[in-house]
Amino acid sequence: MANNVEGPLYYERMGRKGPVMAFIHPNPMDQSCWIFQMAHLSTWYRCISIDIPGYGRSPKGAEGLSMDDMAAACWEAVDDALPGETAILVGCSTGSAISPFMYHQRPDRTAAMILTGTGYTPGKEFAQRRIDAYTALGVDYRWRYTFEDLSPAFRATPLAHFFANLFAERNKFADVATIIHQFRALQTQEPEGHHAHIACPVIILTGSEDGAHPTAFALQERIPGCELKVLPGAGHACQIEQPWLFDRFMIEFLDKHGLFPGDPKPLSGGF
């Protein structure tokens, strides 16, 4: 069992054939933020979307929770669902921060990484702002925080409110102390060579309206051979706002690296 995690993580599965794809969500959301990708990509992949500690229906994390602890717990979920399989890792924000730790724990089982809502900020000032907000407002901050992950145009839509309410309705299962422990973990500096030693295919999908967008290019430079695509007008959680383009970029990337088991040609005409 992963250190500082009080039990196995909750996950959902979809798809019965094909390679394995594991989705790791951002704060303040849970695994349901991948609902469009799970429905679509499960046509070709065995998909698993994971609630990280303290979110959705996963157990709490203890003080001292680290990035390695969360990465190990996510691999345990993959092992529980699909023992011994190689996986394509798909992360958003916190999920994008966890994914490289997962890679370093099991490079031989990481086929590729798709990262979104991310960038490289050595000071990590964002973490303390979130710690302060959760400390002052408690778990109810998640509802307001959801809108901060979205572009200004999308925030006003009924679908944005649907997702914010969906996550907030699960607050009784969430744990604010664990969420703060997570942000403490995010404040720590990565080990030497953390990005430079990544050897699998990687792409960053970044929304032009995401606050992290300017730093995405700095992260791209740190990862050898890393690719990058921009989703114009999308915010931090661009997989929710523009799933048609997000999925298209995913499929094109995976096909380029021999990791897409279908035929991508018919898809291009549908976007």
C-alpha angles and dihedrals in degrees: 000000000000115000119259094012118112099219143326118324123251117245142171126221133206130171130044104213140043137035121335121260119188120198122203116191135220131244125291094023133069136220091294090077085080094058094119094046093046091052094046106035093045085076087078106010141053099241129200123183115195134206107220118220115299096016137093107344100331124116126260127274123227129233108283093042107162137195088251090053092054092045091051091048091052091051089050089056091050090048092049092052100034111012118215096357128144111238141204105224118218117186138174121202104311086019089054089052092050095047098071089051088053089050093053092048092052112011091160090059098044109092096178143330129233111192128188137170089032147112142151117280111162094192094054091203090157092072095062091049090056093045090053092048095048091045091053100038105025126212092328087076087079092078094055092040091057090066090050088062091058133075117257092251094051095045091072095055126101089236091061090053090047091057094043090052092045092057094041092052086065094053090108087067094043124089120214094198090057091048089054090048087054093054090048087056091049089055092064119097118249119249120265111284092013092142101019093060096054107118104175124090111279134185130183116211108196132183114226090224095050115114087224093053097098090053094049090083092055089054090048090056091053096055115069112243093357115166126210136200128184124220103208114226096007126124135215096299094046092158087072097041100045109016092157092061095034091054092044091054090047093052094045090051094047093046091051089056096044093253100114112090096193136064110272096190098087090048095063093066092054098062 
